[in-house]
Amino acid sequence: MQALAFWKAVAGDQSNFIEGLIGLLEKHHVRYCVIGGQGVNAYADPLVSLDLALVVSVDQLEEVEKLLAANFHVERFPHSLNVSAADSKLRVQIQTDPRYFEFPERSSVREVLGLQLPVADIKDLLDGKIWAALDAGRRESKRRKDLLDIGRLIEVHPELRDRVPAGILQRLSGPLL
């Protein structure tokens, strides 16, 4: 089974939500890239997730919010726009934290879920995962997944290890709990 078909089956995506969302971004020439766990999947052995995290260029964010709201269900949160469709369990988050806004400019096209999509540079992905792992406001289960993603990246790309704070490296070398 192809990666996209598998992911859509797991996500119960009956509405072709992912294709519709990506198609809409591309049709309107939105500069964006994949970040988060799916971005990590483009550089390391993939893990299944119902989440797709994106960041769009800051100058297009307002336009993208209106565009998506006209086609999907959109909720605004302090650091994200959460986008969903009625017939899909897939969760798309558009990151609105300013630290991520330059990521699309450094992205490159890679395979994600069987699709060729712009993916954040591996150093940017690692930085994003470090920020998330250190965010005390995030649920502990999310921060554990962030640690796992950091571990996956530095396992495949050990040259990135020096970018990871000592406290995170200590957590990676011991039990994650």
Secondary structure, DSSP 8 states (H G I E B T S, - for coil): --HHHHHHHHTT--S-HHHHHHHHHHHTT--EEEEHHHHHHTTSS----SEEEEEE-GGGHHHHHHHHHTTSEEEEETTEEEEE-TT---EEEEE--GGGTTGGGG-EEEEETTEEEEE--HHHHHHHHHHHHT-TTS-HHHHHHHHHHHHHHHHH-GGGGGGS-HHHHHHHHS---
